[in-house]
């Protein structure tokens, strides 16, 4: 008697080992979350730092310009300007932050 999964000549869409393979982006997100969590021990944070530095070797500069498929992760200048203008109109934003937003808007023009 044949095994239940061996009854067809059609290959499975996803190999079984792919179900258990870790996505590197998710692993990096987990280590970044560990660093941000105040309830995590210093030893665990040090381990996450070393993993991120050694295995992923990403810094903020390459992260913003890295492309995924055909999409670029660079910021849209129109969205940035709208966000800065919203900061100027928001009553909850400090005067210092509003001044900073105003300067950035002037630099963009």
Beta strands, then each sheet from edge to edge (+ up, - down):
strand 1: 67-68
strand 2: 71-72
sheet 1: 1+ 2-
end
